[in-house]
């Protein structure tokens, strides 16, 4: 067989990306305000270039935001989805506090 005789096909059809989430919705306003308050940094939307579980939420949520209030060093970014993937206790504490505050704020 010559290399020019190869045929390629999808193992399964590619999935469409998630819809773009609003930056004017009440959900965005609450999350971005809390994120800015917690981090002290400007908040702006960004592009996630990976397949996430957000695609499974499309039928029940108009917008899906992928925010984690964690701080990583450059070295720690290498462990994401890698060997010895873990979270530091300060990051876990930051996440628990942020999401508790998010729930309390959104429930008002």
C-alpha positions in Angstrom: 0.0 0.0 0.0 1.4 3.4 -1.0 1.0 6.3 1.5 -1.2 8.1 -1.0 -3.8 5.3 -0.7 -4.6 6.2 3.0 -8.1 7.2 3.9 -9.0 9.2 7.0 -12.4 9.3 8.7 -13.8 10.7 11.9 -14.1 8.1 14.7 -17.2 10.1 15.7 -18.4 13.4 14.3 -16.8 16.5 15.9 -19.0 18.4 18.4 -19.9 22.0 17.9 -18.5 24.4 20.5 -20.6 25.7 23.3 -22.6 28.8 22.7 -21.1 32.2 23.7 -22.2 33.2 27.1 -23.5 36.7 27.8 -21.4 39.4 29.4 -24.6 41.5 30.1 -26.6 38.9 32.0 -27.3 39.0 35.7 -25.2 35.9 36.1 -22.2 37.5 34.5 -22.6 40.6 36.6 -22.6 38.7 39.8 -19.7 36.4 39.0 -17.6 39.1 37.5 -18.2 41.5 40.4 -17.3 38.8 43.0 -14.3 37.7 41.0 -13.0 41.2 40.8 -13.6 41.7 44.5 -11.8 38.5 45.4 -8.9 38.8 43.0 -8.4 42.5 42.9 -7.9 42.1 39.2 -9.9 43.2 36.1 -12.3 40.6 34.9 -12.8 39.9 31.2 -14.3 37.1 29.2 -11.9 34.6 27.7 -11.9 31.7 25.2 -11.8 28.1 26.5 -10.2 26.1 23.7 -11.0 22.7 25.2 -14.1 20.5 25.4 -15.6 20.9 28.8 -18.7 19.6 30.5 -20.4 22.9 29.8 -21.8 21.3 26.6 -24.0 19.1 28.8 -25.6 22.2 30.4 -26.8 23.8 27.2 -30.3 22.4 27.6 -30.8 23.7 31.2 -28.7 27.0 31.2 -28.7 29.9 28.9 -25.1 30.8 29.8 -22.2 28.7 31.2 -19.3 30.4 32.9 -16.0 28.5 33.5 -14.4 30.4 36.4 -12.2 29.0 39.2 -10.8 31.5 41.8 -7.4 29.8 42.0 -3.9 31.0 41.8 -1.3 28.9 40.1 2.4 29.3 39.6 3.9 28.6 36.2 5.1 25.3 37.5 1.7 24.3 38.9 0.1 24.8 35.5 2.1 21.8 34.2 0.2 19.5 36.5 -3.3 20.3 35.1 -4.7 17.1 33.6 -1.2 15.6 34.2 0.7 13.4 36.6 0.0 14.2 40.2 -2.8 16.6 39.5 -3.8 18.3 42.7 -5.0 21.4 44.4 -3.3 23.3 47.1 -5.2 23.8 50.4 -5.2 27.6 50.0 -6.8 27.3 46.6 -9.4 24.9 47.9 -10.2 27.3 50.7 -10.4 30.2 48.2 -12.8 28.2 46.0 -15.1 27.2 48.9 -15.3 30.8 50.2 -15.9 32.2 46.7 -18.7 29.7 45.8 -20.4 30.1 49.2 -20.4 33.9 48.6 -21.6 33.4 45.1 -24.6 31.3 46.2 -25.4 33.7 49.0 -25.2 36.7 46.6 -27.2 35.1 43.8 -29.9 34.0 46.3 -30.8 37.6 47.2 
